[in-house]
Amino acid sequence: MYAVPFPGSSNTDAKPEYTHALAPSTPHFMNCRHNCGACCTAPSITSPIPGMPKGKPAGVRCVQLAADNLCLIFGQPERPAFCGGLQPSVEMCGTDREYAMQWLGDLETATAPMSSR
């Protein structure tokens, strides 16, 4: 398992608080970071979301993201498949929300159709 230090800390033994526990699938697995919401803001979502029938563009906060940055429709059938497929990992989430926003933004750019770049 990878130890990820808190932002501003060199302590690699520190363990952050997480929510929305999910079953680990790889050694790079992690749970959602408390009060992050980067994966609900950075990527575009092309499928309908309750309150956003045409999906959402990249960089726009999902209307289903609560004030505490947790998904209001987590585990519900109306949650887009894209959202359920986006699992937290050390590579994607890094040590803080800013890292995750940058990583997801870079992925969005890399996977956008050529006409959108």
N, C-alpha and C positions, 0 to 999 in steps of 0.2 A: 504494500500500500504506500502511496506517496504522501509525504507530509507537506502540507502547504502552509507557509507562515501567514499570519495575519498581516494586513497592510501596515507598514511602519514597524514591523517586528522582525527580528532575526530568529525568533524562537520557532523552529520547525516542529516542535512537539505540541504546539498550541492546537487546540481543537475548537473550531468555530461551532456556533449553534446552527442547526439546520431544521428545516420543516419539510413537509411533503416527502417523507421517507419512501424510497423506491428500492426494489431489489437490485443488488449489485450484479452487473453483467461482465465487468472487466476489472482488472486491478486499478484502472484509472477512474473508476466510478466515484461519485460523491453525491450527496444529497443537495437539494436546493439550498442556497445560502439565504439566510434570513434577510429580508428587506432588500432583495436584489431586483428581480423582475426584468433583467436584461433580455432574456429569451422571449419576453412578452412585449418588448419594445423594439429591439434592433432589427429582427428579420421581417420581411414582408410575408403576409399570409394571404394566399389567393382564394381560399375557401371561405364561405360565410361564417361569421361569428355572430352570436346574438348581440344585436346593437350595431353591428358592422356588416350588413348583408353582402357587401362587395369585398370583404376581407379588409386588410389594412396595408398601407405602404410601409416600407422599411423606415425605422426611426420614429414611428408613431406609436404612442402608448396604446395598448389594447384597452377597450372600454371595459373588459372583464377583469382588469387588473385592479385589485382593491388598494386602498390607501397604504396598507402594509406590504404591498407588492406581492400578494398571493393571488392566485387565480380564483375567481369567484365561481367558475364552472369546472374546476378540477374534478376529474372522475365522473363528470356528467356526460351523457351521450351527445349533447350538442357541442361539446368541446371539439374543435377541429382535429383531425387525425395528425396533422402536422405538429400540433402542440404536444400530443401524446408521444410522438416519435422523437421529439427533441429532448434527450435525456442529459442531465447534468454530468459533466466530466471535468477532470482536472485540466485537460487540454482546452476545453471551451470556456470554463468559468474562471480559471486562474485563481488569483488571490483576492480579487475584488471586482466590484460591478464594472468599473471603468475598463478593466482588462476584458471582461466578458463582452461588453458593448463593442469594443474595438475588434475582438476576434469574430464576433457574429457579423459586424459590419463588413469586415474583410471577406468573410464567407459569402455574404449577400452580393458583394461586388463580383467576386470570382465566379459565382453561379448565375449571375444575371444574363439574360439573352444579350447577344452582341449589340443589338439595336438599342439597348438600354444603357450601355456603357459609355 
